[in-house]
Amino acid sequence: MQQRTRIKICGITRIDDLQASVQAGADAVGFVFYPDSPRCVTLDRAAELASRLPPFVTPVALFVNASSDLVQSVANAIPQIVLQFHGDEGAEECRAAQRPYLRAARMAAGFDLLNFASQFPDAQALLLDAHVDGFGGGGKVFDWSLIPRNVPRPVVLSGGLHAGNVAAGILQVRPLAVDVSSGVEVSKGIKDPLAIRRFCDAVRRADEQIAQAASNTPT
């Protein structure tokens, strides 16, 4: 049976944007703890926003080479948080807080995703993003054909997604989830409720297309 593609809206900084994401049907929202990002939030702000989430919508904390103290403080303050690592963290650092985690991979020609995946066997999923200057948030699409078919962990597709291309990504990659930030913004850190809804609607239409194709396939 075809599983529904999960949706994560990342870079949430405002209550209005969090509520728009929930109302549109997002499964997860992301809070950035990377000081160089224009979407960075404080721990107090993230905890306040996370407290507004209804059941079954997951908060995710994004880190880039953060201190173990910060990671643990976030984990302690937001008990339901999932951790997402975008820097140079090894497996021991990712699992140190004893919380479910996602490991981001920066995709580019020549990158060995299968070897990378083998280093993080307990990751909940691998988040595949474009290799850009800095660590994510560049709004760039990478070549989806670089993704091997036999990745041993679930895949979250990220990097330059928006309502106009997310369906194509889902149809080609068949990821567990999709992740969007700049593709639903009017400016960095400020989301557009209509863009969020259009993105979520496009994901659902892609899932319907896959389901319809499967139902038409002879058994």
Secondary structure in CASP SS format (residue, H / E / C, confidence):
PFRMAT SS
TARGET T0000
AUTHOR 0000-0000-0000
METHOD secondary structure of the structure
MODEL  1
M C 1.00
Q C 1.00
Q C 1.00
R C 1.00
T C 1.00
R E 1.00
I E 1.00
K E 1.00
I E 1.00
C C 1.00
G C 1.00
I C 1.00
T C 1.00
R C 1.00
I H 1.00
D H 1.00
D H 1.00
L H 1.00
Q H 1.00
A H 1.00
S H 1.00
V H 1.00
Q H 1.00
A H 1.00
G C 1.00
A C 1.00
D C 1.00
A E 1.00
V E 1.00
G E 1.00
F E 1.00
V E 1.00
F C 1.00
Y C 1.00
P C 1.00
D C 1.00
S C 1.00
P C 1.00
R C 1.00
C E 1.00
V C 1.00
T C 1.00
L H 1.00
D H 1.00
R H 1.00
A H 1.00
A H 1.00
E H 1.00
L H 1.00
A H 1.00
S C 1.00
R C 1.00
L C 1.00
P C 1.00
P C 1.00
F C 1.00
V C 1.00
T E 1.00
P E 1.00
V E 1.00
A E 1.00
L E 1.00
F E 1.00
V C 1.00
N C 1.00
A C 1.00
S C 1.00
S H 1.00
D H 1.00
L H 1.00
V H 1.00
Q H 1.00
S H 1.00
V H 1.00
A H 1.00
N H 1.00
A H 1.00
I C 1.00
P C 1.00
Q C 1.00
I C 1.00
V E 1.00
L E 1.00
Q E 1.00
F E 1.00
H C 1.00
G C 1.00
D C 1.00
E C 1.00
G C 1.00
A H 1.00
E H 1.00
E H 1.00
C H 1.00
R H 1.00
A C 1.00
A C 1.00
Q C 1.00
R C 1.00
P C 1.00
Y E 1.00
L E 1.00
R E 1.00
A E 1.00
A E 1.00
R E 1.00
M E 1.00
A C 1.00
A C 1.00
G C 1.00
F C 1.00
D C 1.00
L H 1.00
L H 1.00
N H 1.00
F H 1.00
A H 1.00
S H 1.00
Q C 1.00
F C 1.00
P C 1.00
D C 1.00
A C 1.00
Q C 1.00
A E 1.00
L E 1.00
L E 1.00
L E 1.00
D E 1.00
A E 1.00
H C 1.00
V C 1.00
D C 1.00
G C 1.00
F C 1.00
G C 1.00
G C 1.00
G C 1.00
G C 1.00
K C 1.00
V C 1.00
F C 1.00
D C 1.00
W H 1.00
S H 1.00
L H 1.00
I C 1.00
P C 1.00
R C 1.00
N C 1.00
V C 1.00
P C 1.00
R C 1.00
P C 1.00
V E 1.00
V E 1.00
L E 1.00
S C 1.00
G C 1.00
G C 1.00
L C 1.00
H C 1.00
A C 1.00
G C 1.00
N C 1.00
V H 1.00
A H 1.00
A H 1.00
G H 1.00
I H 1.00
L H 1.00
Q H 1.00
V H 1.00
R C 1.00
P C 1.00
L C 1.00
A E 1.00
V E 1.00
D E 1.00
V E 1.00
S C 1.00
S H 1.00
G H 1.00
V H 1.00
E E 1.00
V E 1.00
S E 1.00
K C 1.00
G C 1.00
I E 1.00
K E 1.00
D C 1.00
P H 1.00
L H 1.00
A H 1.00
I H 1.00
R H 1.00
R H 1.00
F H 1.00
C H 1.00
D H 1.00
A H 1.00
V H 1.00
R H 1.00
R H 1.00
A H 1.00
D H 1.00
E H 1.00
Q H 1.00
I H 1.00
A H 1.00
Q H 1.00
A H 1.00
A H 1.00
S H 1.00
N C 1.00
T C 1.00
P C 1.00
T C 1.00
END
